[in-house]
């Protein structure tokens, strides 16, 4: 899986989500599965370096330059809960 870009969105709740963009819908699905089941170190580092990011997900850009992402967001642990 290769990350082609990122975008930060603000959810209706006001919380921020980081969307990791891949090359295709198939790659997006693979990345989402990885983020949901593994990626412990990535989520921990993200919580320490970007504490305002509360959720992550994966997405991709269509040929029309539209960003599509999975809106079943994965929670990022709070940095202060880990200590």
mmCIF file of the N, C-alpha and C atoms, coordinates in Angstrom:
data_MODEL
# 
_entry.id   MODEL 
# 
loop_
_atom_site.group_PDB 
_atom_site.id 
_atom_site.type_symbol 
_atom_site.label_atom_id 
_atom_site.label_alt_id 
_atom_site.label_comp_id 
_atom_site.label_asym_id 
_atom_site.label_entity_id 
_atom_site.label_seq_id 
_atom_site.pdbx_PDB_ins_code 
_atom_site.Cartn_x 
_atom_site.Cartn_y 
_atom_site.Cartn_z 
_atom_site.occupancy 
_atom_site.B_iso_or_equiv 
_atom_site.pdbx_formal_charge 
_atom_site.auth_seq_id 
_atom_site.auth_comp_id 
_atom_site.auth_asym_id 
_atom_site.auth_atom_id 
_atom_site.pdbx_PDB_model_num 
ATOM 1   N N  . UNK A 1 1  ? 0.838   -1.184 0.000   1.00 0.00 ? 1  UNK A N  1 
ATOM 2   C CA . UNK A 1 1  ? 0.000   0.000  0.000   1.00 0.00 ? 1  UNK A CA 1 
ATOM 3   C C  . UNK A 1 1  ? 0.876   1.238  0.000   1.00 0.00 ? 1  UNK A C  1 
ATOM 4   N N  . UNK A 1 2  ? 0.499   2.158  -0.810  1.00 0.00 ? 2  UNK A N  1 
ATOM 5   C CA . UNK A 1 2  ? 1.260   3.398  -0.911  1.00 0.00 ? 2  UNK A CA 1 
ATOM 6   C C  . UNK A 1 2  ? 0.344   4.580  -0.630  1.00 0.00 ? 2  UNK A C  1 
ATOM 7   N N  . UNK A 1 3  ? 0.766   5.436  0.272   1.00 0.00 ? 3  UNK A N  1 
ATOM 8   C CA . UNK A 1 3  ? -0.003  6.636  0.604   1.00 0.00 ? 3  UNK A CA 1 
ATOM 9   C C  . UNK A 1 3  ? 0.343   7.714  -0.422  1.00 0.00 ? 3  UNK A C  1 
ATOM 10  N N  . UNK A 1 4  ? -0.680  8.255  -1.072  1.00 0.00 ? 4  UNK A N  1 
ATOM 11  C CA . UNK A 1 4  ? -0.485  9.277  -2.106  1.00 0.00 ? 4  UNK A CA 1 
ATOM 12  C C  . UNK A 1 4  ? -0.709  10.687 -1.576  1.00 0.00 ? 4  UNK A C  1 
ATOM 13  N N  . UNK A 1 5  ? -1.268  10.795 -0.384  1.00 0.00 ? 5  UNK A N  1 
ATOM 14  C CA . UNK A 1 5  ? -1.527  12.112 0.182   1.00 0.00 ? 5  UNK A CA 1 
ATOM 15  C C  . UNK A 1 5  ? -2.370  11.995 1.435   1.00 0.00 ? 5  UNK A C  1 
ATOM 16  N N  . UNK A 1 6  ? -2.624  13.124 2.044   1.00 0.00 ? 6  UNK A N  1 
ATOM 17  C CA . UNK A 1 6  ? -3.462  13.162 3.240   1.00 0.00 ? 6  UNK A CA 1 
ATOM 18  C C  . UNK A 1 6  ? -4.372  14.381 3.175   1.00 0.00 ? 6  UNK A C  1 
ATOM 19  N N  . UNK A 1 7  ? -5.446  14.299 3.906   1.00 0.00 ? 7  UNK A N  1 
ATOM 20  C CA . UNK A 1 7  ? -6.333  15.444 4.080   1.00 0.00 ? 7  UNK A CA 1 
ATOM 21  C C  . UNK A 1 7  ? -6.895  15.365 5.496   1.00 0.00 ? 7  UNK A C  1 
ATOM 22  N N  . UNK A 1 8  ? -7.009  16.516 6.143   1.00 0.00 ? 8  UNK A N  1 
ATOM 23  C CA . UNK A 1 8  ? -7.605  16.593 7.475   1.00 0.00 ? 8  UNK A CA 1 
ATOM 24  C C  . UNK A 1 8  ? -8.984  17.212 7.311   1.00 0.00 ? 8  UNK A C  1 
ATOM 25  N N  . UNK A 1 9  ? -9.984  16.525 7.861   1.00 0.00 ? 9  UNK A N  1 
ATOM 26  C CA . UNK A 1 9  ? -11.349 17.044 7.791   1.00 0.00 ? 9  UNK A CA 1 
ATOM 27  C C  . UNK A 1 9  ? -11.850 17.311 9.203   1.00 0.00 ? 9  UNK A C  1 
ATOM 28  N N  . UNK A 1 10 ? -12.807 18.212 9.301   1.00 0.00 ? 10 UNK A N  1 
ATOM 29  C CA . UNK A 1 10 ? -13.459 18.487 10.574  1.00 0.00 ? 10 UNK A CA 1 
ATOM 30  C C  . UNK A 1 10 ? -14.828 17.824 10.546  1.00 0.00 ? 10 UNK A C  1 
ATOM 31  N N  . UNK A 1 11 ? -15.068 16.966 11.523  1.00 0.00 ? 11 UNK A N  1 
ATOM 32  C CA . UNK A 1 11 ? -16.346 16.261 11.619  1.00 0.00 ? 11 UNK A CA 1 
ATOM 33  C C  . UNK A 1 11 ? -17.416 17.193 12.183  1.00 0.00 ? 11 UNK A C  1 
ATOM 34  N N  . UNK A 1 12 ? -18.675 16.788 12.086  1.00 0.00 ? 12 UNK A N  1 
ATOM 35  C CA . UNK A 1 12 ? -19.774 17.602 12.606  1.00 0.00 ? 12 UNK A CA 1 
ATOM 36  C C  . UNK A 1 12 ? -19.611 17.883 14.096  1.00 0.00 ? 12 UNK A C  1 
ATOM 37  N N  . UNK A 1 13 ? -18.952 16.974 14.808  1.00 0.00 ? 13 UNK A N  1 
ATOM 38  C CA . UNK A 1 13 ? -18.721 17.144 16.245  1.00 0.00 ? 13 UNK A CA 1 
ATOM 39  C C  . UNK A 1 13 ? -17.634 18.186 16.543  1.00 0.00 ? 13 UNK A C  1 
ATOM 40  N N  . UNK A 1 14 ? -16.911 18.609 15.502  1.00 0.00 ? 14 UNK A N  1 
ATOM 41  C CA . UNK A 1 14 ? -15.813 19.555 15.673  1.00 0.00 ? 14 UNK A CA 1 
ATOM 42  C C  . UNK A 1 14 ? -14.462 18.875 15.793  1.00 0.00 ? 14 UNK A C  1 
ATOM 43  N N  . UNK A 1 15 ? -14.459 17.548 15.950  1.00 0.00 ? 15 UNK A N  1 
ATOM 44  C CA . UNK A 1 15 ? -13.212 16.802 16.045  1.00 0.00 ? 15 UNK A CA 1 
ATOM 45  C C  . UNK A 1 15 ? -12.590 16.650 14.661  1.00 0.00 ? 15 UNK A C  1 
ATOM 46  N N  . UNK A 1 16 ? -11.280 16.433 14.630  1.00 0.00 ? 16 UNK A N  1 
ATOM 47  C CA . UNK A 1 16 ? -10.567 16.323 13.362  1.00 0.00 ? 16 UNK A CA 1 
ATOM 48  C C  . UNK A 1 16 ? -10.239 14.868 13.044  1.00 0.00 ? 16 UNK A C  1 
ATOM 49  N N  . UNK A 1 17 ? -10.294 14.555 11.742  1.00 0.00 ? 17 UNK A N  1 
ATOM 50  C CA . UNK A 1 17 ? -9.957  13.214 11.265  1.00 0.00 ? 17 UNK A CA 1 
ATOM 51  C C  . UNK A 1 17 ? -8.915  13.338 10.166  1.00 0.00 ? 17 UNK A C  1 
ATOM 52  N N  . UNK A 1 18 ? -7.922  12.464 10.207  1.00 0.00 ? 18 UNK A N  1 
ATOM 53  C CA . UNK A 1 18 ? -6.888  12.401 9.183   1.00 0.00 ? 18 UNK A CA 1 
ATOM 54  C C  . UNK A 1 18 ? -7.273  11.304 8.204   1.00 0.00 ? 18 UNK A C  1 
ATOM 55  N N  . UNK A 1 19 ? -7.379  11.671 6.927   1.00 0.00 ? 19 UNK A N  1 
ATOM 56  C CA . UNK A 1 19 ? -7.706  10.712 5.874   1.00 0.00 ? 19 UNK A CA 1 
ATOM 57  C C  . UNK A 1 19 ? -6.433  10.457 5.079   1.00 0.00 ? 19 UNK A C  1 
ATOM 58  N N  . UNK A 1 20 ? -6.001  9.192  5.034   1.00 0.00 ? 20 UNK A N  1 
ATOM 59  C CA . UNK A 1 20 ? -4.826  8.794  4.263   1.00 0.00 ? 20 UNK A CA 1 
ATOM 60  C C  . UNK A 1 20 ? -5.303  8.354  2.881   1.00 0.00 ? 20 UNK A C  1 
ATOM 61  N N  . UNK A 1 21 ? -4.767  8.972  1.845   1.00 0.00 ? 21 UNK A N  1 
ATOM 62  C CA . UNK A 1 21 ? -5.228  8.713  0.483   1.00 0.00 ? 21 UNK A CA 1 
ATOM 63  C C  . UNK A 1 21 ? -4.336  7.706  -0.229  1.00 0.00 ? 21 UNK A C  1 
ATOM 64  N N  . UNK A 1 22 ? -4.965  6.742  -0.889  1.00 0.00 ? 22 UNK A N  1 
ATOM 65  C CA . UNK A 1 22 ? -4.261  5.706  -1.644  1.00 0.00 ? 22 UNK A CA 1 
ATOM 66  C C  . UNK A 1 22 ? -4.532  5.898  -3.132  1.00 0.00 ? 22 UNK A C  1 
ATOM 67  N N  . UNK A 1 23 ? -3.999  4.963  -3.940  1.00 0.00 ? 23 UNK A N  1 
ATOM 68  C CA . UNK A 1 23 ? -4.129  5.068  -5.393  1.00 0.00 ? 23 UNK A CA 1 
ATOM 69  C C  . UNK A 1 23 ? -5.460  4.581  -5.940  1.00 0.00 ? 23 UNK A C  1 
ATOM 70  N N  . UNK A 1 24 ? -6.155  3.702  -5.200  1.00 0.00 ? 24 UNK A N  1 
ATOM 71  C CA . UNK A 1 24 ? -7.380  3.109  -5.740  1.00 0.00 ? 24 UNK A CA 1 
ATOM 72  C C  . UNK A 1 24 ? -8.302  2.665  -4.608  1.00 0.00 ? 24 UNK A C  1 
ATOM 73  N N  . UNK A 1 25 ? -9.529  2.329  -4.972  1.00 0.00 ? 25 UNK A N  1 
ATOM 74  C CA . UNK A 1 25 ? -10.488 1.835  -3.993  1.00 0.00 ? 25 UNK A CA 1 
ATOM 75  C C  . UNK A 1 25 ? -10.015 0.535  -3.360  1.00 0.00 ? 25 UNK A C  1 
ATOM 76  N N  . UNK A 1 26 ? -9.401  -0.347 -4.138  1.00 0.00 ? 26 UNK A N  1 
ATOM 77  C CA . UNK A 1 26 ? -8.890  -1.611 -3.603  1.00 0.00 ? 26 UNK A CA 1 
ATOM 78  C C  . UNK A 1 26 ? -7.793  -1.354 -2.572  1.00 0.00 ? 26 UNK A C  1 
ATOM 79  N N  . UNK A 1 27 ? -6.878  -0.437 -2.876  1.00 0.00 ? 27 UNK A N  1 
ATOM 80  C CA . UNK A 1 27 ? -5.816  -0.085 -1.931  1.00 0.00 ? 27 UNK A CA 1 
ATOM 81  C C  . UNK A 1 27 ? -6.391  0.597  -0.697  1.00 0.00 ? 27 UNK A C  1 
ATOM 82  N N  . UNK A 1 28 ? -7.426  1.398  -0.886  1.00 0.00 ? 28 UNK A N  1 
ATOM 83  C CA . UNK A 1 28 ? -8.071  2.064  0.236   1.00 0.00 ? 28 UNK A CA 1 
ATOM 84  C C  . UNK A 1 28 ? -8.640  1.033  1.199   1.00 0.00 ? 28 UNK A C  1 
ATOM 85  N N  . UNK A 1 29 ? -9.280  0.006  0.681   1.00 0.00 ? 29 UNK A N  1 
ATOM 86  C CA . UNK A 1 29 ? -9.844  -1.046 1.534   1.00 0.00 ? 29 UNK A CA 1 
ATOM 87  C C  . UNK A 1 29 ? -8.747  -1.759 2.321   1.00 0.00 ? 29 UNK A C  1 
ATOM 88  N N  . UNK A 1 30 ? -7.642  -2.090 1.648   1.00 0.00 ? 30 UNK A N  1 
ATOM 89  C CA . UNK A 1 30 ? -6.520  -2.757 2.328   1.00 0.00 ? 30 UNK A CA 1 
ATOM 90  C C  . UNK A 1 30 ? -5.961  -1.881 3.448   1.00 0.00 ? 30 UNK A C  1 
ATOM 91  N N  . UNK A 1 31 ? -5.784  -0.605 3.157   1.00 0.00 ? 31 UNK A N  1 
ATOM 92  C CA . UNK A 1 31 ? -5.244  0.308  4.168   1.00 0.00 ? 31 UNK A CA 1 
ATOM 93  C C  . UNK A 1 31 ? -6.199  0.436  5.345   1.00 0.00 ? 31 UNK A C  1 
ATOM 94  N N  . UNK A 1 32 ? -7.484  0.543  5.072   1.00 0.00 ? 32 UNK A N  1 
ATOM 95  C CA . UNK A 1 32 ? -8.456  0.660  6.159   1.00 0.00 ? 32 UNK A CA 1 
ATOM 96  C C  . UNK A 1 32 ? -8.378  -0.562 7.072   1.00 0.00 ? 32 UNK A C  1 
ATOM 97  N N  . UNK A 1 33 ? -8.302  -1.749 6.484   1.00 0.00 ? 33 UNK A N  1 
ATOM 98  C CA . UNK A 1 33 ? -8.203  -2.969 7.280   1.00 0.00 ? 33 UNK A CA 1 
ATOM 99  C C  . UNK A 1 33 ? -6.942  -2.954 8.142   1.00 0.00 ? 33 UNK A C  1 
ATOM 100 N N  . UNK A 1 34 ? -5.843  -2.503 7.579   1.00 0.00 ? 34 UNK A N  1 
ATOM 101 C CA . UNK A 1 34 ? -4.590  -2.417 8.323   1.00 0.00 ? 34 UNK A CA 1 
ATOM 102 C C  . UNK A 1 34 ? -4.709  -1.416 9.486   1.00 0.00 ? 34 UNK A C  1 
ATOM 103 N N  . UNK A 1 35 ? -5.286  -0.271 9.216   1.00 0.00 ? 35 UNK A N  1 
ATOM 104 C CA . UNK A 1 35 ? -5.435  0.745  10.257  1.00 0.00 ? 35 UNK A CA 1 
ATOM 105 C C  . UNK A 1 35 ? -6.361  0.262  11.373  1.00 0.00 ? 35 UNK A C  1 
ATOM 106 N N  . UNK A 1 36 ? -7.381  -0.487 11.008  1.00 0.00 ? 36 UNK A N  1 
ATOM 107 C CA . UNK A 1 36 ? -8.351  -0.949 12.000  1.00 0.00 ? 36 UNK A CA 1 
ATOM 108 C C  . UNK A 1 36 ? -7.798  -2.073 12.877  1.00 0.00 ? 36 UNK A C  1 
ATOM 109 N N  . UNK A 1 37 ? -6.944  -2.927 12.314  1.00 0.00 ? 37 UNK A N  1 
ATOM 110 C CA . UNK A 1 37 ? -6.499  -4.103 13.058  1.00 0.00 ? 37 UNK A CA 1 
ATOM 111 C C  . UNK A 1 37 ? -5.066  -4.010 13.565  1.00 0.00 ? 37 UNK A C  1 
ATOM 112 N N  . UNK A 1 38 ? -4.226  -3.240 12.900  1.00 0.00 ? 38 UNK A N  1 
ATOM 113 C CA . UNK A 1 38 ? -2.819  -3.116 13.269  1.00 0.00 ? 38 UNK A CA 1 
ATOM 114 C C  . UNK A 1 38 ? -2.496  -1.632 13.447  1.00 0.00 ? 38 UNK A C  1 
ATOM 115 N N  . UNK A 1 39 ? -1.350  -1.243 12.982  1.00 0.00 ? 39 UNK A N  1 
ATOM 116 C CA . UNK A 1 39 ? -0.923  0.170  12.962  1.00 0.00 ? 39 UNK A CA 1 
ATOM 117 C C  . UNK A 1 39 ? -0.888  0.802  14.348  1.00 0.00 ? 39 UNK A C  1 
ATOM 118 N N  . UNK A 1 40 ? -0.622  -0.003 15.367  1.00 0.00 ? 40 UNK A N  1 
ATOM 119 C CA . UNK A 1 40 ? -0.578  0.492  16.737  1.00 0.00 ? 40 UNK A CA 1 
ATOM 120 C C  . UNK A 1 40 ? 0.459   1.604  16.898  1.00 0.00 ? 40 UNK A C  1 
ATOM 121 N N  . UNK A 1 41 ? 1.662   1.379  16.368  1.00 0.00 ? 41 UNK A N  1 
ATOM 122 C CA . UNK A 1 41 ? 2.729   2.368  16.501  1.00 0.00 ? 41 UNK A CA 1 
ATOM 123 C C  . UNK A 1 41 ? 2.363   3.664  15.783  1.00 0.00 ? 41 UNK A C  1 
ATOM 124 N N  . UNK A 1 42 ? 1.786   3.558  14.596  1.00 0.00 ? 42 UNK A N  1 
ATOM 125 C CA . UNK A 1 42 ? 1.386   4.747  13.843  1.00 0.00 ? 42 UNK A CA 1 
ATOM 126 C C  . UNK A 1 42 ? 0.368   5.559  14.639  1.00 0.00 ? 42 UNK A C  1 
ATOM 127 N N  . UNK A 1 43 ? -0.646  4.895  15.183  1.00 0.00 ? 43 UNK A N  1 
ATOM 128 C CA . UNK A 1 43 ? -1.678  5.604  15.941  1.00 0.00 ? 43 UNK A CA 1 
ATOM 129 C C  . UNK A 1 43 ? -1.100  6.248  17.192  1.00 0.00 ? 43 UNK A C  1 
ATOM 130 N N  . UNK A 1 44 ? -0.164  5.577  17.861  1.00 0.00 ? 44 UNK A N  1 
ATOM 131 C CA . UNK A 1 44 ? 0.458   6.162  19.049  1.00 0.00 ? 44 UNK A CA 1 
ATOM 132 C C  . UNK A 1 44 ? 1.303   7.380  18.701  1.00 0.00 ? 44 UNK A C  1 
ATOM 133 N N  . UNK A 1 45 ? 2.098   7.276  17.643  1.00 0.00 ? 45 UNK A N  1 
ATOM 134 C CA . UNK A 1 45 ? 2.919   8.420  17.231  1.00 0.00 ? 45 UNK A CA 1 
ATOM 135 C C  . UNK A 1 45 ? 2.043   9.589  16.797  1.00 0.00 ? 45 UNK A C  1 
ATOM 136 N N  . UNK A 1 46 ? 0.963   9.295  16.090  1.00 0.00 ? 46 UNK A N  1 
ATOM 137 C CA . UNK A 1 46 ? 0.047   10.344 15.657  1.00 0.00 ? 46 UNK A CA 1 
ATOM 138 C C  . UNK A 1 46 ? -0.565  11.048 16.864  1.00 0.00 ? 46 UNK A C  1 
ATOM 139 N N  . UNK A 1 47 ? -0.938  10.290 17.877  1.00 0.00 ? 47 UNK A N  1 
ATOM 140 C CA . UNK A 1 47 ? -1.558  10.901 19.063  1.00 0.00 ? 47 UNK A CA 1 
ATOM 141 C C  . UNK A 1 47 ? -0.594  11.823 19.802  1.00 0.00 ? 47 UNK A C  1 
ATOM 142 N N  . UNK A 1 48 ? 0.690   11.508 19.759  1.00 0.00 ? 48 UNK A N  1 
ATOM 143 C CA . UNK A 1 48 ? 1.686   12.348 20.426  1.00 0.00 ? 48 UNK A CA 1 
ATOM 144 C C  . UNK A 1 48 ? 2.062   13.570 19.598  1.00 0.00 ? 48 UNK A C  1 
ATOM 145 N N  . UNK A 1 49 ? 2.200   13.390 18.289  1.00 0.00 ? 49 UNK A N  1 
ATOM 146 C CA . UNK A 1 49 ? 2.664   14.475 17.430  1.00 0.00 ? 49 UNK A CA 1 
ATOM 147 C C  . UNK A 1 49 ? 1.547   15.395 16.948  1.00 0.00 ? 49 UNK A C  1 
ATOM 148 N N  . UNK A 1 50 ? 0.336   14.867 16.819  1.00 0.00 ? 50 UNK A N  1 
ATOM 149 C CA . UNK A 1 50 ? -0.813  15.653 16.347  1.00 0.00 ? 50 UNK A CA 1 
ATOM 150 C C  . UNK A 1 50 ? -2.010  15.367 17.255  1.00 0.00 ? 50 UNK A C  1 
ATOM 151 N N  . UNK A 1 51 ? -1.970  15.851 18.504  1.00 0.00 ? 51 UNK A N  1 
ATOM 152 C CA . UNK A 1 51 ? -3.026  15.485 19.465  1.00 0.00 ? 51 UNK A CA 1 
ATOM 153 C C  . UNK A 1 51 ? -4.425  15.960 19.077  1.00 0.00 ? 51 UNK A C  1 
ATOM 154 N N  . UNK A 1 52 ? -4.530  16.915 18.144  1.00 0.00 ? 52 UNK A N  1 
ATOM 155 C CA . UNK A 1 52 ? -5.857  17.380 17.738  1.00 0.00 ? 52 UNK A CA 1 
ATOM 156 C C  . UNK A 1 52 ? -6.553  16.390 16.791  1.00 0.00 ? 52 UNK A C  1 
ATOM 157 N N  . UNK A 1 53 ? -5.808  15.448 16.228  1.00 0.00 ? 53 UNK A N  1 
ATOM 158 C CA . UNK A 1 53 ? -6.391  14.422 15.361  1.00 0.00 ? 53 UNK A CA 1 
ATOM 159 C C  . UNK A 1 53 ? -6.984  13.330 16.249  1.00 0.00 ? 53 UNK A C  1 
ATOM 160 N N  . UNK A 1 54 ? -8.281  13.144 16.174  1.00 0.00 ? 54 UNK A N  1 
ATOM 161 C CA . UNK A 1 54 ? -8.972  12.168 17.027  1.00 0.00 ? 54 UNK A CA 1 
ATOM 162 C C  . UNK A 1 54 ? -9.319  10.875 16.289  1.00 0.00 ? 54 UNK A C  1 
ATOM 163 N N  . UNK A 1 55 ? -9.361  10.935 14.953  1.00 0.00 ? 55 UNK A N  1 
ATOM 164 C CA . UNK A 1 55 ? -9.753  9.771  14.159  1.00 0.00 ? 55 UNK A CA 1 
ATOM 165 C C  . UNK A 1 55 ? -8.901  9.685  12.903  1.00 0.00 ? 55 UNK A C  1 
ATOM 166 N N  . UNK A 1 56 ? -8.824  8.469  12.347  1.00 0.00 ? 56 UNK A N  1 
ATOM 167 C CA . UNK A 1 56 ? -8.164  8.258  11.060  1.00 0.00 ? 56 UNK A CA 1 
ATOM 168 C C  . UNK A 1 56 ? -9.068  7.395  10.195  1.00 0.00 ? 56 UNK A C  1 
ATOM 169 N N  . UNK A 1 57 ? -8.832  7.485  8.898   1.00 0.00 ? 57 UNK A N  1 
ATOM 170 C CA . UNK A 1 57 ? -9.517  6.631  7.941   1.00 0.00 ? 57 UNK A CA 1 
ATOM 171 C C  . UNK A 1 57 ? -8.704  6.635  6.654   1.00 0.00 ? 57 UNK A C  1 
ATOM 172 N N  . UNK A 1 58 ? -9.203  5.904  5.673   1.00 0.00 ? 58 UNK A N  1 
ATOM 173 C CA . UNK A 1 58 ? -8.515  5.845  4.387   1.00 0.00 ? 58 UNK A CA 1 
ATOM 174 C C  . UNK A 1 58 ? -9.466  6.277  3.277   1.00 0.00 ? 58 UNK A C  1 
ATOM 175 N N  . UNK A 1 59 ? -8.866  6.748  2.202   1.00 0.00 ? 59 UNK A N  1 
ATOM 176 C CA . UNK A 1 59 ? -9.662  7.196  1.070   1.00 0.00 ? 59 UNK A CA 1 
ATOM 177 C C  . UNK A 1 59 ? -8.839  7.145  -0.195  1.00 0.00 ? 59 UNK A C  1 
ATOM 178 N N  . UNK A 1 60 ? -9.429  7.628  -1.291  1.00 0.00 ? 60 UNK A N  1 
ATOM 179 C CA . UNK A 1 60 ? -8.728  7.710  -2.573  1.00 0.00 ? 60 UNK A CA 1 
ATOM 180 C C  . UNK A 1 60 ? -9.332  8.836  -3.388  1.00 0.00 ? 60 UNK A C  1 
ATOM 181 N N  . UNK A 1 61 ? -8.591  9.284  -4.393  1.00 0.00 ? 61 UNK A N  1 
ATOM 182 C CA . UNK A 1 61 ? -9.045  10.328 -5.296  1.00 0.00 ? 61 UNK A CA 1 
ATOM 183 C C  . UNK A 1 61 ? -9.543  9.690  -6.581  1.00 0.00 ? 61 UNK A C  1 
ATOM 184 N N  . UNK A 1 62 ? -10.714 10.090 -7.036  1.00 0.00 ? 62 UNK A N  1 
ATOM 185 C CA . UNK A 1 62 ? -11.257 9.583  -8.292  1.00 0.00 ? 62 UNK A CA 1 
ATOM 186 C C  . UNK A 1 62 ? -10.588 10.296 -9.468  1.00 0.00 ? 62 UNK A C  1 
ATOM 187 N N  . UNK A 1 63 ? -10.880 9.838  -10.669 1.00 0.00 ? 63 UNK A N  1 
ATOM 188 C CA . UNK A 1 63 ? -10.350 10.491 -11.867 1.00 0.00 ? 63 UNK A CA 1 
ATOM 189 C C  . UNK A 1 63 ? -10.862 11.923 -12.002 1.00 0.00 ? 63 UNK A C  1 
ATOM 190 N N  . UNK A 1 64 ? -11.990 12.206 -11.372 1.00 0.00 ? 64 UNK A N  1 
ATOM 191 C CA . UNK A 1 64 ? -12.568 13.554 -11.396 1.00 0.00 ? 64 UNK A CA 1 
ATOM 192 C C  . UNK A 1 64 ? -12.031 14.414 -10.256 1.00 0.00 ? 64 UNK A C  1 
ATOM 193 N N  . UNK A 1 65 ? -11.000 13.913 -9.541  1.00 0.00 ? 65 UNK A N  1 
ATOM 194 C CA . UNK A 1 65 ? -10.362 14.629 -8.430  1.00 0.00 ? 65 UNK A CA 1 
ATOM 195 C C  . UNK A 1 65 ? -11.245 14.734 -7.190  1.00 0.00 ? 65 UNK A C  1 
ATOM 196 N N  . UNK A 1 66 ? -12.252 13.873 -7.088  1.00 0.00 ? 66 UNK A N  1 
ATOM 197 C CA . UNK A 1 66 ? -13.112 13.829 -5.908  1.00 0.00 ? 66 UNK A CA 1 
ATOM 198 C C  . UNK A 1 66 ? -12.492 12.872 -4.893  1.00 0.00 ? 66 UNK A C  1 
ATOM 199 N N  . UNK A 1 67 ? -12.497 13.267 -3.631  1.00 0.00 ? 67 UNK A N  1 
ATOM 200 C CA . UNK A 1 67 ? -11.948 12.415 -2.579  1.00 0.00 ? 67 UNK A CA 1 
ATOM 201 C C  . UNK A 1 67 ? -13.084 11.600 -1.963  1.00 0.00 ? 67 UNK A C  1 
ATOM 202 N N  . UNK A 1 68 ? -12.919 10.285 -1.979  1.00 0.00 ? 68 UNK A N  1 
ATOM 203 C CA . UNK A 1 68 ? -13.881 9.350  -1.396  1.00 0.00 ? 68 UNK A CA 1 
ATOM 204 C C  . UNK A 1 68 ? -13.185 8.679  -0.218  1.00 0.00 ? 68 UNK A C  1 
ATOM 205 N N  . UNK A 1 69 ? -13.844 8.599  0.944   1.00 0.00 ? 69 UNK A N  1 
ATOM 206 C CA . UNK A 1 69 ? -13.224 7.942  2.082   1.00 0.00 ? 69 UNK A CA 1 
ATOM 207 C C  . UNK A 1 69 ? -14.255 7.142  2.865   1.00 0.00 ? 69 UNK A C  1 
ATOM 208 N N  . UNK A 1 70 ? -13.739 6.257  3.692   1.00 0.00 ? 70 UNK A N  1 
ATOM 209 C CA . UNK A 1 70 ? -14.571 5.433  4.556   1.00 0.00 ? 70 UNK A CA 1 
ATOM 210 C C  . UNK A 1 70 ? -14.936 6.272  5.774   1.00 0.00 ? 70 UNK A C  1 
ATOM 211 N N  . UNK A 1 71 ? -16.237 6.465  6.012   1.00 0.00 ? 71 UNK A N  1 
ATOM 212 C CA . UNK A 1 71 ? -16.632 7.310  7.137   1.00 0.00 ? 71 UNK A CA 1 
ATOM 213 C C  . UNK A 1 71 ? -16.890 6.510  8.420   1.00 0.00 ? 71 UNK A C  1 
ATOM 214 N N  . UNK A 1 72 ? -16.401 5.294  8.460   1.00 0.00 ? 72 UNK A N  1 
ATOM 215 C CA . UNK A 1 72 ? -16.386 4.514  9.698   1.00 0.00 ? 72 UNK A CA 1 
ATOM 216 C C  . UNK A 1 72 ? -15.017 4.783  10.339  1.00 0.00 ? 72 UNK A C  1 
ATOM 217 N N  . UNK A 1 73 ? -14.913 5.894  11.048  1.00 0.00 ? 73 UNK A N  1 
ATOM 218 C CA . UNK A 1 73 ? -13.633 6.396  11.535  1.00 0.00 ? 73 UNK A CA 1 
ATOM 219 C C  . UNK A 1 73 ? -13.036 5.519  12.632  1.00 0.00 ? 73 UNK A C  1 
ATOM 220 N N  . UNK A 1 74 ? -11.713 5.441  12.634  1.00 0.00 ? 74 UNK A N  1 
ATOM 221 C CA . UNK A 1 74 ? -10.958 4.654  13.614  1.00 0.00 ? 74 UNK A CA 1 
ATOM 222 C C  . UNK A 1 74 ? -10.408 5.637  14.647  1.00 0.00 ? 74 UNK A C  1 
ATOM 223 N N  . UNK A 1 75 ? -10.709 5.385  15.908  1.00 0.00 ? 75 UNK A N  1 
ATOM 224 C CA . UNK A 1 75 ? -10.267 6.295  16.973  1.00 0.00 ? 75 UNK A CA 1 
ATOM 225 C C  . UNK A 1 75 ? -8.753  6.216  17.165  1.00 0.00 ? 75 UNK A C  1 
ATOM 226 N N  . UNK A 1 76 ? -8.152  7.358  17.396  1.00 0.00 ? 76 UNK A N  1 
ATOM 227 C CA . UNK A 1 76 ? -6.727  7.454  17.738  1.00 0.00 ? 76 UNK A CA 1 
ATOM 228 C C  . UNK A 1 76 ? -6.679  7.621  19.254  1.00 0.00 ? 76 UNK A C  1 
ATOM 229 N N  . UNK A 1 77 ? -5.837  6.845  19.947  1.00 0.00 ? 77 UNK A N  1 
ATOM 230 C CA . UNK A 1 77 ? -5.790  6.964  21.410  1.00 0.00 ? 77 UNK A CA 1 
ATOM 231 C C  . UNK A 1 77 ? -5.300  8.353  21.830  1.00 0.00 ? 77 UNK A C  1 
ATOM 232 N N  . UNK A 1 78 ? -5.815  8.838  22.941  1.00 0.00 ? 78 UNK A N  1 
ATOM 233 C CA . UNK A 1 78 ? -5.322  10.110 23.483  1.00 0.00 ? 78 UNK A CA 1 
ATOM 234 C C  . UNK A 1 78 ? -3.926  9.889  24.044  1.00 0.00 ? 78 UNK A C  1 
ATOM 235 N N  . UNK A 1 79 ? -3.014  10.810 23.784  1.00 0.00 ? 79 UNK A N  1 
ATOM 236 C CA . UNK A 1 79 ? -1.633  10.654 24.234  1.00 0.00 ? 79 UNK A CA 1 
ATOM 237 C C  . UNK A 1 79 ? -1.558  10.541 25.747  1.00 0.00 ? 79 UNK A C  1 
ATOM 238 N N  . UNK A 1 80 ? -2.430  11.256 26.461  1.00 0.00 ? 80 UNK A N  1 
ATOM 239 C CA . UNK A 1 80 ? -2.351  11.248 27.921  1.00 0.00 ? 80 UNK A CA 1 
ATOM 240 C C  . UNK A 1 80 ? -2.941  9.971  28.527  1.00 0.00 ? 80 UNK A C  1 
ATOM 241 N N  . UNK A 1 81 ? -3.719  9.219  27.771  1.00 0.00 ? 81 UNK A N  1 
ATOM 242 C CA . UNK A 1 81 ? -4.253  7.949  28.269  1.00 0.00 ? 81 UNK A CA 1 
ATOM 243 C C  . UNK A 1 81 ? -3.211  6.836  28.235  1.00 0.00 ? 81 UNK A C  1 
ATOM 244 N N  . UNK A 1 82 ? -2.141  7.036  27.489  1.00 0.00 ? 82 UNK A N  1 
ATOM 245 C CA . UNK A 1 82 ? -1.122  5.995  27.335  1.00 0.00 ? 82 UNK A CA 1 
ATOM 246 C C  . UNK A 1 82 ? -0.106  6.006  28.472  1.00 0.00 ? 82 UNK A C  1 
ATOM 247 N N  . UNK A 1 83 ? -0.015  7.099  29.222  1.00 0.00 ? 83 UNK A N  1 
ATOM 248 C CA . UNK A 1 83 ? 0.989   7.207  30.285  1.00 0.00 ? 83 UNK A CA 1 
ATOM 249 C C  . UNK A 1 83 ? 0.486   6.698  31.608  1.00 0.00 ? 83 UNK A C  1 
# 
